[in-house]
Amino acid sequence: MKAAPFDYLRAKDASEALDALHAQGDDARIIAGGQSLVPMLAMRLAQPKLLVDIMHIGEFSRIDDDGKALRIGAGVRQVTLEHHAELARRQPMLARALAWVGHAQTRARGTVCGSVAHADPSAELPLSLVTLGGSVHLRTRRKRRTLPAAEFFTGMMATAKGEDEMIEAVSYPTAKPETGYSFNEVGRRHGDFAIVACAAVVDAEKAVLGVGGVADVPAVRNLPLPGAADFDDALNQYAWDLHARDDLHATARYRRDLVRQLGRKTIEEAMRCRA
């Protein structure tokens, strides 16, 4: 199948891109890496009248570190972030998660913000963003706003982004002292979307466990630390509360078992990584 006809705009700056979104509304779509959007166009799951290419806008190609978070612009490719010299030190969860994202070929084209915008509940970058308590920076022609990642994702491939808004950047909080981070997932093959993915942040008092691939949005819950009397019960309740469903890839029971087993493994790894 071929994409439906559309016009193409190679925006020279942010103003031109935002003017196009304002004029066309829901009939316009931002394209950057295209690794999520192009297949949807080919299957006619998306049929915009205008594609706005932002990959030649310099201000969107930046990775900034203010000491508290890594702010990643809308044009930053996944491979660029993956090879960032300080990534493993500044945010080890994100470094681990990127290794699970697609394949080297797709990471060479796909953007970090594009994965967040696509909002697949099995995707690694949205899960990491929510688990870390990150933010999504949105922009229109007239204003900017910042949403917590947990509020940005509203459903299966659905977000709180307005028709005339674009994601200009996302912010991943950097590692905190005496805190451990880890990421794991299980899929049919490496590079496939996760059947279940787990991201963990552990400090001296609690574990924060994020789970993707089960619910319609990435889920996050505070849990007691392994070894606590109520840890197993809390993790089991979390697995049930995600309301897993049977599908072509796995049964609900299998997903619940993975949440228990992979969740424990990921939390225990994060505990061992505490600095």
Phi and psi restraints in degrees (value plus and minus 20) as a CYANA .aco file:
   2 LYS   PHI    -126.4   -86.4
   2 LYS   PSI     136.2   176.2
   3 ALA   PHI     -84.6   -44.6
   3 ALA   PSI     130.0   170.0
   4 ALA   PHI     -86.7   -46.7
   4 ALA   PSI     134.5   174.5
   5 PRO   PHI     -79.4   -39.4
   5 PRO   PSI     123.3   163.3
   6 PHE   PHI    -172.3  -132.3
   6 PHE   PSI     138.1   178.1
   7 ASP   PHI    -111.6   -71.6
   7 ASP   PSI     139.0   179.0
   8 TYR   PHI    -149.8  -109.8
   8 TYR   PSI     112.1   152.1
   9 LEU   PHI    -143.9  -103.9
   9 LEU   PSI     100.4   140.4
  10 ARG   PHI    -112.4   -72.4
  10 ARG   PSI      78.8   118.8
  11 ALA   PHI     -90.1   -50.1
  11 ALA   PSI     114.5   154.5
  12 LYS   PHI    -106.6   -66.6
  12 LYS   PSI     -41.3    -1.3
  13 ASP   PHI    -175.9  -135.9
  13 ASP   PSI     153.5   193.5
  14 ALA   PHI     -82.5   -42.5
  14 ALA   PSI     -57.6   -17.6
  15 SER   PHI     -81.0   -41.0
  15 SER   PSI     -62.6   -22.6
  16 GLU   PHI     -84.6   -44.6
  16 GLU   PSI     -61.2   -21.2
  17 ALA   PHI     -84.3   -44.3
  17 ALA   PSI     -63.5   -23.5
  18 LEU   PHI     -91.7   -51.7
  18 LEU   PSI     -53.2   -13.2
  19 ASP   PHI     -82.6   -42.6
  19 ASP   PSI     -60.7   -20.7
  20 ALA   PHI     -85.1   -45.1
  20 ALA   PSI     -62.2   -22.2
  21 LEU   PHI     -83.9   -43.9
  21 LEU   PSI     -59.9   -19.9
  22 HIS   PHI     -83.7   -43.7
  22 HIS   PSI     -60.2   -20.2
  23 ALA   PHI     -93.9   -53.9
  23 ALA   PSI     -58.0   -18.0
  24 GLN   PHI    -118.8   -78.8
  24 GLN   PSI     -39.6     0.4
  25 GLY   PHI      39.3    79.3
  25 GLY   PSI    -151.4  -111.4
  26 ASP   PHI     -91.4   -51.4
  26 ASP   PSI     -29.2    10.8
  27 ASP   PHI    -101.7   -61.7
  27 ASP   PSI     -25.0    15.0
  28 ALA   PHI    -132.7   -92.7
  28 ALA   PSI     126.6   166.6
  29 ARG   PHI    -154.0  -114.0
  29 ARG   PSI     119.5   159.5
  30 ILE   PHI     -95.5   -55.5
  30 ILE   PSI     117.0   157.0
  31 ILE   PHI    -145.0  -105.0
  31 ILE   PSI     114.0   154.0
  32 ALA   PHI    -146.5  -106.5
  32 ALA   PSI    -111.8   -71.8
  33 GLY   PHI     -94.4   -54.4
  33 GLY   PSI     -52.3   -12.3
  34 GLY   PHI      59.3    99.3
  34 GLY   PSI     -15.7    24.3
  35 GLN   PHI     -91.5   -51.5
  35 GLN   PSI     -43.8    -3.8
  36 SER   PHI    -118.5   -78.5
  36 SER   PSI     -61.9   -21.9
  37 LEU   PHI     -92.7   -52.7
  37 LEU   PSI     -62.7   -22.7
  38 VAL   PHI     -80.1   -40.1
  38 VAL   PSI     -65.3   -25.3
  39 PRO   PHI     -80.5   -40.5
  39 PRO   PSI     -55.5   -15.5
  40 MET   PHI     -87.3   -47.3
  40 MET   PSI     -55.9   -15.9
  41 LEU   PHI     -84.6   -44.6
  41 LEU   PSI     -63.9   -23.9
  42 ALA   PHI     -83.0   -43.0
  42 ALA   PSI     -54.0   -14.0
  43 MET   PHI    -110.3   -70.3
  43 MET   PSI     -18.8    21.2
  44 ARG   PHI      39.8    79.8
  44 ARG   PSI       7.0    47.0
  45 LEU   PHI     -96.2   -56.2
  45 LEU   PSI     -41.6    -1.6
  46 ALA   PHI    -147.0  -107.0
  46 ALA   PSI     113.2   153.2
  47 GLN   PHI    -155.6  -115.6
  47 GLN   PSI      42.9    82.9
  48 PRO   PHI     -90.3   -50.3
  48 PRO   PSI     136.5   176.5
  49 LYS   PHI    -107.9   -67.9
  49 LYS   PSI     -39.2     0.8
  50 LEU   PHI    -162.7  -122.7
  50 LEU   PSI     111.9   151.9
  51 LEU   PHI    -125.0   -85.0
  51 LEU   PSI     109.8   149.8
  52 VAL   PHI    -129.9   -89.9
  52 VAL   PSI      90.3   130.3
  53 ASP   PHI    -106.4   -66.4
  53 ASP   PSI     100.1   140.1
  54 ILE   PHI    -128.3   -88.3
  54 ILE   PSI     -12.9    27.1
  55 MET   PHI     -94.6   -54.6
  55 MET   PSI     -24.1    15.9
  56 HIS   PHI    -130.7   -90.7
  56 HIS   PSI      -2.6    37.4
  57 ILE   PHI    -120.4   -80.4
  57 ILE   PSI      92.5   132.5
  58 GLY   PHI     -79.0   -39.0
  58 GLY   PSI     -58.2   -18.2
  59 GLU   PHI     -86.1   -46.1
  59 GLU   PSI     -38.7     1.3
  60 PHE   PHI    -109.8   -69.8
  60 PHE   PSI     -20.0    20.0
  61 SER   PHI    -119.5   -79.5
  61 SER   PSI      -8.0    32.0
  62 ARG   PHI    -113.8   -73.8
  62 ARG   PSI     126.1   166.1
  63 ILE   PHI    -137.3   -97.3
  63 ILE   PSI      95.1   135.1
  64 ASP   PHI    -134.6   -94.6
  64 ASP   PSI     121.6   161.6
  65 ASP   PHI    -144.4  -104.4
  65 ASP   PSI      90.2   130.2
  66 ASP   PHI    -115.7   -75.7
  66 ASP   PSI      -8.8    31.2
  67 GLY   PHI      75.3   115.3
  67 GLY   PSI     -41.8    -1.8
  68 LYS   PHI    -133.4   -93.4
  68 LYS   PSI     -45.9    -5.9
  69 ALA   PHI    -174.9  -134.9
  69 ALA   PSI     134.2   174.2
  70 LEU   PHI    -114.0   -74.0
  70 LEU   PSI      96.2   136.2
  71 ARG   PHI    -116.9   -76.9
  71 ARG   PSI      98.2   138.2
  72 ILE   PHI    -134.0   -94.0
  72 ILE   PSI      98.1   138.1
  73 GLY   PHI     -90.6   -50.6
  73 GLY   PSI     143.2   183.2
  74 ALA   PHI     -84.9   -44.9
  74 ALA   PSI     -39.2     0.8
  75 GLY   PHI    -121.3   -81.3
  75 GLY   PSI     -12.5    27.5
  76 VAL   PHI     -99.9   -59.9
  76 VAL   PSI     100.5   140.5
  77 ARG   PHI     -93.8   -53.8
  77 ARG   PSI     132.9   172.9
  78 GLN   PHI     -79.8   -39.8
  78 GLN   PSI     -58.2   -18.2
  79 VAL   PHI     -87.1   -47.1
  79 VAL   PSI     -51.8   -11.8
  80 THR   PHI     -84.6   -44.6
  80 THR   PSI     -65.1   -25.1
  81 LEU   PHI     -87.2   -47.2
  81 LEU   PSI     -61.1   -21.1
  82 GLU   PHI     -77.2   -37.2
  82 GLU   PSI     -56.6   -16.6
  83 HIS   PHI    -115.1   -75.1
  83 HIS   PSI     -12.6    27.4
  84 HIS   PHI     -80.8   -40.8
  84 HIS   PSI     107.6   147.6
  85 ALA   PHI     -79.6   -39.6
  85 ALA   PSI     -52.3   -12.3
  86 GLU   PHI    -121.9   -81.9
  86 GLU   PSI     -15.8    24.2
  87 LEU   PHI     -81.0   -41.0
  87 LEU   PSI     -68.4   -28.4
  88 ALA   PHI     -80.7   -40.7
  88 ALA   PSI     -52.1   -12.1
  89 ARG   PHI    -101.9   -61.9
  89 ARG   PSI     -61.1   -21.1
  90 ARG   PHI     -97.9   -57.9
  90 ARG   PSI     -54.6   -14.6
  91 GLN   PHI    -173.4  -133.4
  91 GLN   PSI      67.1   107.1
  92 PRO   PHI     -83.6   -43.6
  92 PRO   PSI     -50.7   -10.7
  93 MET   PHI     -81.8   -41.8
  93 MET   PSI     -65.4   -25.4
  94 LEU   PHI     -83.8   -43.8
  94 LEU   PSI     -58.6   -18.6
  95 ALA   PHI     -82.1   -42.1
  95 ALA   PSI     -61.3   -21.3
  96 ARG   PHI     -90.6   -50.6
  96 ARG   PSI     -59.7   -19.7
  97 ALA   PHI     -84.0   -44.0
  97 ALA   PSI     -59.1   -19.1
  98 LEU   PHI     -81.1   -41.1
  98 LEU   PSI     -50.1   -10.1
  99 ALA   PHI     -85.1   -45.1
  99 ALA   PSI     -40.6    -0.6
 100 TRP   PHI    -113.5   -73.5
 100 TRP   PSI     -28.5    11.5
 101 VAL   PHI     -98.1   -58.1
 101 VAL   PSI      90.7   130.7
 102 GLY   PHI      30.8    70.8
 102 GLY   PSI    -153.8  -113.8
 103 HIS   PHI    -150.5  -110.5
 103 HIS   PSI     149.8   189.8
 104 ALA   PHI     -75.4   -35.4
 104 ALA   PSI     -56.7   -16.7
 105 GLN   PHI     -86.8   -46.8
 105 GLN   PSI     -60.6   -20.6
 106 THR   PHI     -95.8   -55.8
 106 THR   PSI     -54.9   -14.9
 107 ARG   PHI     -86.5   -46.5
 107 ARG   PSI     -45.8    -5.8
 108 ALA   PHI     -89.6   -49.6
 108 ALA   PSI     -40.5    -0.5
 109 ARG   PHI    -132.4   -92.4
 109 ARG   PSI     -60.3   -20.3
 110 GLY   PHI     -87.3   -47.3
 110 GLY   PSI     130.8   170.8
 111 THR   PHI    -126.2   -86.2
 111 THR   PSI     136.5   176.5
 112 VAL   PHI     -83.9   -43.9
 112 VAL   PSI     -68.8   -28.8
 113 CYS   PHI     -87.3   -47.3
 113 CYS   PSI     -49.9    -9.9
 114 GLY   PHI     -83.7   -43.7
 114 GLY   PSI     -60.2   -20.2
 115 SER   PHI     -84.6   -44.6
 115 SER   PSI     -60.1   -20.1
 116 VAL   PHI     -85.1   -45.1
 116 VAL   PSI     -62.8   -22.8
 117 ALA   PHI     -84.2   -44.2
 117 ALA   PSI     -55.7   -15.7
 118 HIS   PHI     -86.8   -46.8
 118 HIS   PSI     -54.0   -14.0
 119 ALA   PHI      41.6    81.6
 119 ALA   PSI      17.7    57.7
 120 ASP   PHI     -92.1   -52.1
 120 ASP   PSI     107.4   147.4
 121 PRO   PHI     -87.9   -47.9
 121 PRO   PSI     -31.2     8.8
 122 SER   PHI    -114.1   -74.1
 122 SER   PSI     -25.7    14.3
 123 ALA   PHI     -97.8   -57.8
 123 ALA   PSI     126.1   166.1
 124 GLU   PHI     -95.2   -55.2
 124 GLU   PSI     -59.3   -19.3
 125 LEU   PHI     -90.1   -50.1
 125 LEU   PSI     -61.9   -21.9
 126 PRO   PHI     -82.0   -42.0
 126 PRO   PSI     -60.0   -20.0
 127 LEU   PHI     -81.6   -41.6
 127 LEU   PSI     -65.2   -25.2
 128 SER   PHI     -82.3   -42.3
 128 SER   PSI     -61.0   -21.0
 129 LEU   PHI     -82.2   -42.2
 129 LEU   PSI     -64.6   -24.6
 130 VAL   PHI     -88.9   -48.9
 130 VAL   PSI     -64.4   -24.4
 131 THR   PHI     -82.3   -42.3
 131 THR   PSI     -57.7   -17.7
 132 LEU   PHI    -100.0   -60.0
 132 LEU   PSI     -27.8    12.2
 133 GLY   PHI      55.2    95.2
 133 GLY   PSI      16.9    56.9
 134 GLY   PHI     -98.9   -58.9
 134 GLY   PSI    -196.2  -156.2
 135 SER   PHI    -153.9  -113.9
 135 SER   PSI     134.3   174.3
 136 VAL   PHI    -135.8   -95.8
 136 VAL   PSI     106.1   146.1
 137 HIS   PHI    -120.7   -80.7
 137 HIS   PSI      97.4   137.4
 138 LEU   PHI    -129.8   -89.8
 138 LEU   PSI     130.7   170.7
 139 ARG   PHI    -166.6  -126.6
 139 ARG   PSI     117.0   157.0
 140 THR   PHI    -137.2   -97.2
 140 THR   PSI    -193.7  -153.7
 141 ARG   PHI     -83.7   -43.7
 141 ARG   PSI     -48.1    -8.1
 142 ARG   PHI    -132.6   -92.6
 142 ARG   PSI     -40.3    -0.3
 143 LYS   PHI    -171.5  -131.5
 143 LYS   PSI     146.2   186.2
 144 ARG   PHI    -143.2  -103.2
 144 ARG   PSI     132.1   172.1
 145 ARG   PHI    -169.2  -129.2
 145 ARG   PSI     136.4   176.4
 146 THR   PHI    -144.2  -104.2
 146 THR   PSI     109.5   149.5
 147 LEU   PHI    -134.4   -94.4
 147 LEU   PSI     120.0   160.0
 148 PRO   PHI     -79.2   -39.2
 148 PRO   PSI     122.0   162.0
 149 ALA   PHI     -76.6   -36.6
 149 ALA   PSI     -56.0   -16.0
 150 ALA   PHI     -83.0   -43.0
 150 ALA   PSI     -45.2    -5.2
 151 GLU   PHI    -111.1   -71.1
 151 GLU   PSI     -40.3    -0.3
 152 PHE   PHI     -91.5   -51.5
 152 PHE   PSI     -60.7   -20.7
 153 PHE   PHI    -106.6   -66.6
 153 PHE   PSI      99.9   139.9
 154 THR   PHI    -133.6   -93.6
 154 THR   PSI     -30.8     9.2
 155 GLY   PHI     156.0   196.0
 155 GLY   PSI    -192.8  -152.8
 156 MET   PHI     -80.0   -40.0
 156 MET   PSI      90.0   130.0
 157 MET   PHI      33.7    73.7
 157 MET   PSI      15.8    55.8
 158 ALA   PHI    -150.0  -110.0
 158 ALA   PSI     121.8   161.8
 159 THR   PHI    -157.7  -117.7
 159 THR   PSI     153.2   193.2
 160 ALA   PHI    -107.1   -67.1
 160 ALA   PSI     -13.0    27.0
 161 LYS   PHI     -86.9   -46.9
 161 LYS   PSI     113.1   153.1
 162 GLY   PHI     -97.6   -57.6
 162 GLY   PSI     146.7   186.7
 163 GLU   PHI     -80.5   -40.5
 163 GLU   PSI     -56.6   -16.6
 164 ASP   PHI    -120.6   -80.6
 164 ASP   PSI      -6.8    33.2
 165 GLU   PHI    -120.4   -80.4
 165 GLU   PSI     134.2   174.2
 166 MET   PHI    -152.1  -112.1
 166 MET   PSI     134.0   174.0
 167 ILE   PHI     -98.6   -58.6
 167 ILE   PSI      98.5   138.5
 168 GLU   PHI    -114.5   -74.5
 168 GLU   PSI     -40.1    -0.1
 169 ALA   PHI    -190.5  -150.5
 169 ALA   PSI     143.2   183.2
 170 VAL   PHI    -148.1  -108.1
 170 VAL   PSI     131.7   171.7
 171 SER   PHI    -141.4  -101.4
 171 SER   PSI     102.0   142.0
 172 TYR   PHI    -124.3   -84.3
 172 TYR   PSI      97.5   137.5
 173 PRO   PHI     -76.9   -36.9
 173 PRO   PSI     121.1   161.1
 174 THR   PHI    -101.7   -61.7
 174 THR   PSI     147.0   187.0
 175 ALA   PHI     -83.4   -43.4
 175 ALA   PSI     122.5   162.5
 176 LYS   PHI    -122.2   -82.2
 176 LYS   PSI     132.4   172.4
 177 PRO   PHI     -80.2   -40.2
 177 PRO   PSI     126.6   166.6
 178 GLU   PHI      36.1    76.1
 178 GLU   PSI      14.7    54.7
 179 THR   PHI    -150.4  -110.4
 179 THR   PSI     116.6   156.6
 180 GLY   PHI    -128.0   -88.0
 180 GLY   PSI     130.8   170.8
 181 TYR   PHI    -154.4  -114.4
 181 TYR   PSI     124.7   164.7
 182 SER   PHI    -175.8  -135.8
 182 SER   PSI     144.3   184.3
 183 PHE   PHI    -172.5  -132.5
 183 PHE   PSI     114.7   154.7
 184 ASN   PHI    -166.4  -126.4
 184 ASN   PSI     137.6   177.6
 185 GLU   PHI    -174.1  -134.1
 185 GLU   PSI     144.0   184.0
 186 VAL   PHI    -146.1  -106.1
 186 VAL   PSI     107.5   147.5
 187 GLY   PHI    -157.4  -117.4
 187 GLY   PSI     153.6   193.6
 188 ARG   PHI     -86.0   -46.0
 188 ARG   PSI     -59.2   -19.2
 189 ARG   PHI    -163.1  -123.1
 189 ARG   PSI     134.1   174.1
 190 HIS   PHI     -81.7   -41.7
 190 HIS   PSI     110.6   150.6
 191 GLY   PHI      81.4   121.4
 191 GLY   PSI     -39.6     0.4
 192 ASP   PHI     -93.4   -53.4
 192 ASP   PSI     142.0   182.0
 193 PHE   PHI     -82.8   -42.8
 193 PHE   PSI     127.7   167.7
 194 ALA   PHI     -90.1   -50.1
 194 ALA   PSI     120.3   160.3
 195 ILE   PHI     -92.9   -52.9
 195 ILE   PSI     -65.5   -25.5
 196 VAL   PHI    -164.3  -124.3
 196 VAL   PSI     114.7   154.7
 197 ALA   PHI    -143.7  -103.7
 197 ALA   PSI     123.3   163.3
 198 CYS   PHI    -149.8  -109.8
 198 CYS   PSI     115.7   155.7
 199 ALA   PHI    -146.4  -106.4
 199 ALA   PSI     116.1   156.1
 200 ALA   PHI    -152.5  -112.5
 200 ALA   PSI     122.0   162.0
 201 VAL   PHI    -145.7  -105.7
 201 VAL   PSI     105.0   145.0
 202 VAL   PHI    -148.6  -108.6
 202 VAL   PSI     108.4   148.4
 203 ASP   PHI    -139.5   -99.5
 203 ASP   PSI    -182.8  -142.8
 204 ALA   PHI     -92.2   -52.2
 204 ALA   PSI     -37.1     2.9
 205 GLU   PHI    -130.2   -90.2
 205 GLU   PSI     -50.0   -10.0
 206 LYS   PHI    -175.4  -135.4
 206 LYS   PSI     149.0   189.0
 207 ALA   PHI    -136.2   -96.2
 207 ALA   PSI     117.7   157.7
 208 VAL   PHI    -127.9   -87.9
 208 VAL   PSI      98.7   138.7
 209 LEU   PHI    -135.0   -95.0
 209 LEU   PSI      99.4   139.4
 210 GLY   PHI    -119.5   -79.5
 210 GLY   PSI     121.1   161.1
 211 VAL   PHI    -150.4  -110.4
 211 VAL   PSI     109.0   149.0
 212 GLY   PHI    -139.6   -99.6
 212 GLY   PSI     140.0   180.0
 213 GLY   PHI      70.0   110.0
 213 GLY   PSI     -21.1    18.9
 214 VAL   PHI    -134.2   -94.2
 214 VAL   PSI     -81.4   -41.4
 215 ALA   PHI    -105.7   -65.7
 215 ALA   PSI     156.9   196.9
 216 ASP   PHI     -94.6   -54.6
 216 ASP   PSI     -36.2     3.8
 217 VAL   PHI    -156.5  -116.5
 217 VAL   PSI     139.4   179.4
 218 PRO   PHI     -78.7   -38.7
 218 PRO   PSI     114.1   154.1
 219 ALA   PHI    -127.8   -87.8
 219 ALA   PSI     126.7   166.7
 220 VAL   PHI    -159.0  -119.0
 220 VAL   PSI     118.3   158.3
 221 ARG   PHI    -167.4  -127.4
 221 ARG   PSI     123.9   163.9
 222 ASN   PHI    -100.7   -60.7
 222 ASN   PSI     114.5   154.5
 223 LEU   PHI    -150.1  -110.1
 223 LEU   PSI     136.4   176.4
 224 PRO   PHI     -87.5   -47.5
 224 PRO   PSI     145.7   185.7
 225 LEU   PHI     -97.7   -57.7
 225 LEU   PSI     129.1   169.1
 226 PRO   PHI     -74.6   -34.6
 226 PRO   PSI     119.5   159.5
 227 GLY   PHI      82.6   122.6
 227 GLY   PSI     -43.6    -3.6
 228 ALA   PHI     -90.6   -50.6
 228 ALA   PSI     130.0   170.0
 229 ALA   PHI     -82.3   -42.3
 229 ALA   PSI     -50.0   -10.0
 230 ASP   PHI    -120.6   -80.6
 230 ASP   PSI     -11.6    28.4
 231 PHE   PHI     -82.5   -42.5
 231 PHE   PSI     -70.9   -30.9
 232 ASP   PHI     -81.0   -41.0
 232 ASP   PSI     -63.0   -23.0
 233 ASP   PHI     -84.5   -44.5
 233 ASP   PSI     -60.3   -20.3
 234 ALA   PHI     -86.1   -46.1
 234 ALA   PSI     -61.9   -21.9
 235 LEU   PHI     -87.3   -47.3
 235 LEU   PSI     -59.9   -19.9
 236 ASN   PHI     -83.6   -43.6
 236 ASN   PSI     -62.6   -22.6
 237 GLN   PHI     -83.2   -43.2
 237 GLN   PSI     -59.8   -19.8
 238 TYR   PHI     -78.9   -38.9
 238 TYR   PSI     -65.8   -25.8
 239 ALA   PHI     -79.4   -39.4
 239 ALA   PSI     -60.6   -20.6
 240 TRP   PHI     -92.0   -52.0
 240 TRP   PSI     -56.7   -16.7
 241 ASP   PHI     -88.7   -48.7
 241 ASP   PSI     -35.6     4.4
 242 LEU   PHI     -96.0   -56.0
 242 LEU   PSI     -31.7     8.3
 243 HIS   PHI      34.7    74.7
 243 HIS   PSI      34.0    74.0
 244 ALA   PHI     -80.0   -40.0
 244 ALA   PSI     128.9   168.9
 245 ARG   PHI    -144.0  -104.0
 245 ARG   PSI     134.0   174.0
 246 ASP   PHI     -92.8   -52.8
 246 ASP   PSI     121.5   161.5
 247 ASP   PHI    -168.7  -128.7
 247 ASP   PSI    -187.9  -147.9
 248 LEU   PHI     -87.2   -47.2
 248 LEU   PSI     -40.9    -0.9
 249 HIS   PHI    -117.4   -77.4
 249 HIS   PSI     -49.9    -9.9
 250 ALA   PHI    -185.1  -145.1
 250 ALA   PSI     135.7   175.7
 251 THR   PHI    -103.8   -63.8
 251 THR   PSI     141.9   181.9
 252 ALA   PHI     -81.0   -41.0
 252 ALA   PSI     -60.2   -20.2
 253 ARG   PHI     -81.6   -41.6
 253 ARG   PSI     -63.2   -23.2
 254 TYR   PHI     -82.5   -42.5
 254 TYR   PSI     -61.3   -21.3
 255 ARG   PHI     -84.6   -44.6
 255 ARG   PSI     -61.2   -21.2
 256 ARG   PHI     -82.0   -42.0
 256 ARG   PSI     -61.9   -21.9
 257 ASP   PHI     -82.8   -42.8
 257 ASP   PSI     -58.4   -18.4
 258 LEU   PHI     -86.5   -46.5
 258 LEU   PSI     -59.1   -19.1
 259 VAL   PHI     -79.4   -39.4
 259 VAL   PSI     -63.7   -23.7
 260 ARG   PHI     -85.1   -45.1
 260 ARG   PSI     -70.6   -30.6
 261 GLN   PHI     -95.8   -55.8
 261 GLN   PSI     -68.3   -28.3
 262 LEU   PHI     -91.0   -51.0
 262 LEU   PSI     -54.3   -14.3
 263 GLY   PHI     -82.3   -42.3
 263 GLY   PSI     -66.0   -26.0
 264 ARG   PHI     -81.4   -41.4
 264 ARG   PSI     -66.4   -26.4
 265 LYS   PHI     -78.5   -38.5
 265 LYS   PSI     -64.2   -24.2
 266 THR   PHI     -88.5   -48.5
 266 THR   PSI     -61.2   -21.2
 267 ILE   PHI     -83.8   -43.8
 267 ILE   PSI     -64.8   -24.8
 268 GLU   PHI     -84.2   -44.2
 268 GLU   PSI     -56.8   -16.8
 269 GLU   PHI     -83.9   -43.9
 269 GLU   PSI     -62.5   -22.5
 270 ALA   PHI     -83.6   -43.6
 270 ALA   PSI     -56.4   -16.4
 271 MET   PHI     -81.2   -41.2
 271 MET   PSI     -61.1   -21.1
 272 ARG   PHI     -90.7   -50.7
 272 ARG   PSI     -40.9    -0.9
 273 CYS   PHI    -112.2   -72.2
 273 CYS   PSI     -19.8    20.2
 274 ARG   PHI     -79.1   -39.1
 274 ARG   PSI     110.2   150.2
